[in-house]
Amino acid sequence: MPQQKRILSYLKENGVPFTLSHHPKAYTAQRVAATAHIPGKILAKTVVIKIDGKLALAVLPANDRIDFEEFARQLHVSKVELASEEEFRKAFPDCETGAMPPFGNLYDMDTYLASDLTNNQEIAFNACNHVDIITMKFEDYNRLVSPVIVHFEMS
C-alpha cells in the first residue's frame, strides 16, 4: 500500500523485525486496540501538537490524555496545544488523516513519548491508515526515533 511505503521501507532499511496486521476500520485509538485485540497499554496513539507554534508528535498509550498546561510546564515553554487537522494534514502526505505513525523523525518533527510506554516490550501503532497496525520491539522503536521521554499527566 503506498501509504505505508515510507514507514515500511524505513523499518526494513534499518533491519527492524515487525509485524503488520489488519483490523476492521477504526478511527480512535481505543477502538483500534479493541478491534485489533491489542492491549491499550502497548497501542501508541500519535497526537499532533504545537509547541510554541511548531508541530511535534506526542505519543501516548491509547487510553491516556494530555494535560497541555502540565506538559508545557515540563517543557518550559509558553504554550502546548492540539494541532488542527488543517494545520498538520500536509505534513503527512503519505498517511490518512489521524493515522500517523509515531516517527516524528520521518516527518521533521520532534517526538515526545509517554514514559508509560517505556515499560513495554512491544509498541504497536497505526501504519498510516485506519486498518493496519505495526507491532515491533520497543527497544527498536526507541533506537530509531530517539524520542524525548516525558510524563503526560492525565486530564
Phi and psi restraints in degrees (value plus and minus 20) as a CYANA .aco file:
   2 PRO   PHI     -80.4   -40.4
   2 PRO   PSI     -50.2   -10.2
   3 GLN   PHI     -81.7   -41.7
   3 GLN   PSI     -53.3   -13.3
   4 GLN   PHI    -111.5   -71.5
   4 GLN   PSI     -23.4    16.6
   5 LYS   PHI     -75.5   -35.5
   5 LYS   PSI     -67.5   -27.5
   6 ARG   PHI     -81.3   -41.3
   6 ARG   PSI     -71.0   -31.0
   7 ILE   PHI     -89.3   -49.3
   7 ILE   PSI     -62.5   -22.5
   8 LEU   PHI     -85.8   -45.8
   8 LEU   PSI     -62.1   -22.1
   9 SER   PHI     -81.8   -41.8
   9 SER   PSI     -62.8   -22.8
  10 TYR   PHI     -80.9   -40.9
  10 TYR   PSI     -65.1   -25.1
  11 LEU   PHI     -85.0   -45.0
  11 LEU   PSI     -63.1   -23.1
  12 LYS   PHI     -85.9   -45.9
  12 LYS   PSI     -63.3   -23.3
  13 GLU   PHI     -80.7   -40.7
  13 GLU   PSI     -49.7    -9.7
  14 ASN   PHI    -115.9   -75.9
  14 ASN   PSI     -11.3    28.7
  15 GLY   PHI      44.0    84.0
  15 GLY   PSI      12.2    52.2
  16 VAL   PHI    -113.6   -73.6
  16 VAL   PSI     101.1   141.1
  17 PRO   PHI     -92.4   -52.4
  17 PRO   PSI     120.5   160.5
  18 PHE   PHI    -175.3  -135.3
  18 PHE   PSI     144.5   184.5
  19 THR   PHI    -138.8   -98.8
  19 THR   PSI     124.6   164.6
  20 LEU   PHI    -135.2   -95.2
  20 LEU   PSI      99.0   139.0
  21 SER   PHI    -144.2  -104.2
  21 SER   PSI     133.2   173.2
  22 HIS   PHI    -125.5   -85.5
  22 HIS   PSI     125.4   165.4
  23 HIS   PHI    -164.9  -124.9
  23 HIS   PSI     143.4   183.4
  24 PRO   PHI     -79.2   -39.2
  24 PRO   PSI     127.2   167.2
  25 LYS   PHI     -73.2   -33.2
  25 LYS   PSI     110.0   150.0
  26 ALA   PHI    -168.5  -128.5
  26 ALA   PSI     126.2   166.2
  27 TYR   PHI    -132.1   -92.1
  27 TYR   PSI     -39.8     0.2
  28 THR   PHI    -126.3   -86.3
  28 THR   PSI     131.2   171.2
  29 ALA   PHI     -79.5   -39.5
  29 ALA   PSI     -61.3   -21.3
  30 GLN   PHI     -85.3   -45.3
  30 GLN   PSI     -58.1   -18.1
  31 ARG   PHI     -89.8   -49.8
  31 ARG   PSI     -58.3   -18.3
  32 VAL   PHI     -80.4   -40.4
  32 VAL   PSI     -66.7   -26.7
  33 ALA   PHI     -77.2   -37.2
  33 ALA   PSI     -64.6   -24.6
  34 ALA   PHI     -86.4   -46.4
  34 ALA   PSI     -67.5   -27.5
  35 THR   PHI     -91.2   -51.2
  35 THR   PSI     -48.6    -8.6
  36 ALA   PHI    -111.3   -71.3
  36 ALA   PSI     -23.8    16.2
  37 HIS   PHI      37.1    77.1
  37 HIS   PSI      27.2    67.2
  38 ILE   PHI    -138.1   -98.1
  38 ILE   PSI     114.1   154.1
  39 PRO   PHI     -79.3   -39.3
  39 PRO   PSI     115.8   155.8
  40 GLY   PHI     -78.3   -38.3
  40 GLY   PSI     -44.0    -4.0
  41 LYS   PHI     -93.2   -53.2
  41 LYS   PSI     -40.8    -0.8
  42 ILE   PHI    -122.7   -82.7
  42 ILE   PSI     -36.0     4.0
  43 LEU   PHI     -99.9   -59.9
  43 LEU   PSI      97.2   137.2
  44 ALA   PHI    -113.7   -73.7
  44 ALA   PSI     108.0   148.0
  45 LYS   PHI    -117.8   -77.8
  45 LYS   PSI     123.5   163.5
  46 THR   PHI    -126.5   -86.5
  46 THR   PSI      99.8   139.8
  47 VAL   PHI    -134.7   -94.7
  47 VAL   PSI     106.7   146.7
  48 VAL   PHI    -106.9   -66.9
  48 VAL   PSI     104.1   144.1
  49 ILE   PHI    -142.7  -102.7
  49 ILE   PSI     148.8   188.8
  50 LYS   PHI    -140.0  -100.0
  50 LYS   PSI     107.9   147.9
  51 ILE   PHI    -131.4   -91.4
  51 ILE   PSI      90.4   130.4
  52 ASP   PHI      27.2    67.2
  52 ASP   PSI      22.4    62.4
  53 GLY   PHI      69.2   109.2
  53 GLY   PSI     -28.2    11.8
  54 LYS   PHI    -120.3   -80.3
  54 LYS   PSI     112.5   152.5
  55 LEU   PHI     -85.5   -45.5
  55 LEU   PSI     121.1   161.1
  56 ALA   PHI    -173.2  -133.2
  56 ALA   PSI     148.6   188.6
  57 LEU   PHI    -131.2   -91.2
  57 LEU   PSI     115.3   155.3
  58 ALA   PHI    -129.4   -89.4
  58 ALA   PSI     107.2   147.2
  59 VAL   PHI    -139.6   -99.6
  59 VAL   PSI      99.8   139.8
  60 LEU   PHI    -164.7  -124.7
  60 LEU   PSI     142.1   182.1
  61 PRO   PHI     -77.0   -37.0
  61 PRO   PSI     130.9   170.9
  62 ALA   PHI     -69.9   -29.9
  62 ALA   PSI     -57.0   -17.0
  63 ASN   PHI    -118.6   -78.6
  63 ASN   PSI     -15.1    24.9
  64 ASP   PHI    -109.0   -69.0
  64 ASP   PSI     140.9   180.9
  65 ARG   PHI    -151.7  -111.7
  65 ARG   PSI     142.0   182.0
  66 ILE   PHI    -120.1   -80.1
  66 ILE   PSI     112.9   152.9
  67 ASP   PHI    -113.6   -73.6
  67 ASP   PSI      81.2   121.2
  68 PHE   PHI     -82.7   -42.7
  68 PHE   PSI     -58.0   -18.0
  69 GLU   PHI     -86.2   -46.2
  69 GLU   PSI     -63.4   -23.4
  70 GLU   PHI     -85.5   -45.5
  70 GLU   PSI     -61.0   -21.0
  71 PHE   PHI     -82.5   -42.5
  71 PHE   PSI     -64.2   -24.2
  72 ALA   PHI     -81.0   -41.0
  72 ALA   PSI     -59.8   -19.8
  73 ARG   PHI     -83.5   -43.5
  73 ARG   PSI     -63.9   -23.9
  74 GLN   PHI     -81.2   -41.2
  74 GLN   PSI     -58.0   -18.0
  75 LEU   PHI    -104.5   -64.5
  75 LEU   PSI     -28.3    11.7
  76 HIS   PHI      39.4    79.4
  76 HIS   PSI      24.9    64.9
  77 VAL   PHI    -140.8  -100.8
  77 VAL   PSI     144.8   184.8
  78 SER   PHI    -102.0   -62.0
  78 SER   PSI     -50.3   -10.3
  79 LYS   PHI    -171.1  -131.1
  79 LYS   PSI     112.2   152.2
  80 VAL   PHI    -145.0  -105.0
  80 VAL   PSI     109.4   149.4
  81 GLU   PHI    -165.8  -125.8
  81 GLU   PSI     142.0   182.0
  82 LEU   PHI     -90.2   -50.2
  82 LEU   PSI     113.8   153.8
  83 ALA   PHI    -103.7   -63.7
  83 ALA   PSI     125.8   165.8
  84 SER   PHI    -101.4   -61.4
  84 SER   PSI     138.0   178.0
  85 GLU   PHI     -76.7   -36.7
  85 GLU   PSI     -58.7   -18.7
  86 GLU   PHI     -79.5   -39.5
  86 GLU   PSI     -58.1   -18.1
  87 GLU   PHI     -93.4   -53.4
  87 GLU   PSI     -51.0   -11.0
  88 PHE   PHI    -131.6   -91.6
  88 PHE   PSI     -32.0     8.0
  89 ARG   PHI     -72.6   -32.6
  89 ARG   PSI     -65.4   -25.4
  90 LYS   PHI     -90.6   -50.6
  90 LYS   PSI     -39.7     0.3
  91 ALA   PHI     -93.5   -53.5
  91 ALA   PSI     -35.5     4.5
  92 PHE   PHI    -146.1  -106.1
  92 PHE   PSI      45.9    85.9
  93 PRO   PHI     -84.3   -44.3
  93 PRO   PSI     -39.9     0.1
  94 ASP   PHI    -120.7   -80.7
  94 ASP   PSI      -7.8    32.2
  95 CYS   PHI    -147.0  -107.0
  95 CYS   PSI     127.9   167.9
  96 GLU   PHI     -88.5   -48.5
  96 GLU   PSI     125.6   165.6
  97 THR   PHI     -78.3   -38.3
  97 THR   PSI     106.5   146.5
  98 GLY   PHI      68.9   108.9
  98 GLY   PSI     -17.5    22.5
  99 ALA   PHI    -141.2  -101.2
  99 ALA   PSI      14.6    54.6
 100 MET   PHI     -95.1   -55.1
 100 MET   PSI     120.2   160.2
 101 PRO   PHI     -96.2   -56.2
 101 PRO   PSI     138.5   178.5
 102 PRO   PHI    -102.0   -62.0
 102 PRO   PSI      26.2    66.2
 103 PHE   PHI    -137.8   -97.8
 103 PHE   PSI      55.1    95.1
 104 GLY   PHI     -76.5   -36.5
 104 GLY   PSI     -51.5   -11.5
 105 ASN   PHI     -81.0   -41.0
 105 ASN   PSI     -46.2    -6.2
 106 LEU   PHI    -101.0   -61.0
 106 LEU   PSI     -32.4     7.6
 107 TYR   PHI    -144.6  -104.6
 107 TYR   PSI      -1.0    39.0
 108 ASP   PHI      37.7    77.7
 108 ASP   PSI      25.7    65.7
 109 MET   PHI    -153.9  -113.9
 109 MET   PSI     129.0   169.0
 110 ASP   PHI     -90.6   -50.6
 110 ASP   PSI     129.5   169.5
 111 THR   PHI    -141.6  -101.6
 111 THR   PSI     107.5   147.5
 112 TYR   PHI    -133.7   -93.7
 112 TYR   PSI      99.6   139.6
 113 LEU   PHI    -129.5   -89.5
 113 LEU   PSI     113.1   153.1
 114 ALA   PHI     -84.5   -44.5
 114 ALA   PSI     112.2   152.2
 115 SER   PHI     -78.1   -38.1
 115 SER   PSI     -48.8    -8.8
 116 ASP   PHI     -77.1   -37.1
 116 ASP   PSI     -54.2   -14.2
 117 LEU   PHI     -91.0   -51.0
 117 LEU   PSI     -40.3    -0.3
 118 THR   PHI     -91.7   -51.7
 118 THR   PSI     -33.7     6.3
 119 ASN   PHI    -102.6   -62.6
 119 ASN   PSI     -26.8    13.2
 120 ASN   PHI    -113.3   -73.3
 120 ASN   PSI     128.2   168.2
 121 GLN   PHI     -93.5   -53.5
 121 GLN   PSI     -52.6   -12.6
 122 GLU   PHI    -146.7  -106.7
 122 GLU   PSI     141.4   181.4
 123 ILE   PHI    -154.9  -114.9
 123 ILE   PSI     119.9   159.9
 124 ALA   PHI    -145.7  -105.7
 124 ALA   PSI     128.8   168.8
 125 PHE   PHI    -181.2  -141.2
 125 PHE   PSI     142.7   182.7
 126 ASN   PHI     -79.2   -39.2
 126 ASN   PSI     121.0   161.0
 127 ALA   PHI    -122.3   -82.3
 127 ALA   PSI      33.1    73.1
 128 CYS   PHI      51.6    91.6
 128 CYS   PSI     -13.0    27.0
 129 ASN   PHI    -168.1  -128.1
 129 ASN   PSI    -198.4  -158.4
 130 HIS   PHI    -120.0   -80.0
 130 HIS   PSI      -4.5    35.5
 131 VAL   PHI    -151.1  -111.1
 131 VAL   PSI     -24.0    16.0
 132 ASP   PHI    -147.6  -107.6
 132 ASP   PSI     125.6   165.6
 133 ILE   PHI    -149.8  -109.8
 133 ILE   PSI     120.2   160.2
 134 ILE   PHI    -123.4   -83.4
 134 ILE   PSI     114.4   154.4
 135 THR   PHI    -141.8  -101.8
 135 THR   PSI     113.3   153.3
 136 MET   PHI    -170.1  -130.1
 136 MET   PSI     149.8   189.8
 137 LYS   PHI     -87.3   -47.3
 137 LYS   PSI     118.3   158.3
 138 PHE   PHI     -80.9   -40.9
 138 PHE   PSI     -59.8   -19.8
 139 GLU   PHI     -81.5   -41.5
 139 GLU   PSI     -54.1   -14.1
 140 ASP   PHI     -88.5   -48.5
 140 ASP   PSI     -63.8   -23.8
 141 TYR   PHI     -77.7   -37.7
 141 TYR   PSI     -69.2   -29.2
 142 ASN   PHI     -80.3   -40.3
 142 ASN   PSI     -60.5   -20.5
 143 ARG   PHI     -85.9   -45.9
 143 ARG   PSI     -61.8   -21.8
 144 LEU   PHI     -94.1   -54.1
 144 LEU   PSI     -57.6   -17.6
 145 VAL   PHI    -116.4   -76.4
 145 VAL   PSI     -52.1   -12.1
 146 SER   PHI      29.6    69.6
 146 SER   PSI      35.6    75.6
 147 PRO   PHI     -90.5   -50.5
 147 PRO   PSI     139.0   179.0
 148 VAL   PHI    -102.2   -62.2
 148 VAL   PSI     102.3   142.3
 149 ILE   PHI    -104.9   -64.9
 149 ILE   PSI     106.4   146.4
 150 VAL   PHI    -155.1  -115.1
 150 VAL   PSI     147.9   187.9
 151 HIS   PHI    -129.7   -89.7
 151 HIS   PSI      89.1   129.1
 152 PHE   PHI    -102.7   -62.7
 152 PHE   PSI      99.1   139.1
 153 GLU   PHI     -91.3   -51.3
 153 GLU   PSI     121.8   161.8
 154 MET   PHI     -92.9   -52.9
 154 MET   PSI     117.6   157.6
